[in-house]
């Protein structure tokens, strides 16, 4: 009986060593966060150009 229990314990201990599979591990891709410019900076240059043109016209008129 002791030999049977000892054999069962050896089989149980040996089977846990091979619990994994041979499949490749799944590695998630890193998250890339892209910074966006605000829409107000896109309007800033045209508005400044209008102000400068308005000042030039007002000074020359």
SVG drawing of the C-alpha trace seen along z (x, -y; Angstrom):
<svg xmlns="http://www.w3.org/2000/svg" viewBox="-10 -107 18 109">
<polyline fill="none" stroke="black" stroke-width="0.4" points="0.0,0.0 2.9,-2.4 4.4,-1.8 1.1,-2.6 0.7,-5.9 4.4,-6.7 4.0,-6.0 0.8,-8.1 2.6,-11.0 5.5,-10.7 3.2,-10.7 1.3,-13.7 4.5,-15.6 5.9,-14.9 2.7,-15.8 2.6,-19.3 6.0,-20.0 4.5,-19.6 1.3,-21.6 2.0,-24.2 1.6,-23.9 4.0,-24.4 2.0,-27.3 3.7,-30.7 2.9,-33.2 0.6,-36.0 2.3,-39.3 0.1,-42.4 1.3,-45.3 2.3,-48.5 -0.3,-51.3 0.8,-54.3 -0.7,-57.6 -0.6,-60.2 -0.7,-63.9 -3.0,-66.1 -2.8,-69.8 -5.8,-71.8 -8.0,-73.4 -7.5,-76.9 -3.8,-76.9 -4.9,-76.2 -7.0,-79.4 -4.4,-81.6 -2.2,-82.3 -5.0,-83.3 -6.6,-85.5 -3.2,-87.3 -2.8,-87.8 -6.2,-89.5 -5.4,-91.7 -2.0,-92.8 -3.7,-93.4 -6.4,-95.4 -3.8,-97.6 -1.9,-98.2 -5.1,-99.2 -6.1,-101.5 -2.7,-103.2 -2.6,-103.8 -6.2,-105.0"/>
</svg>
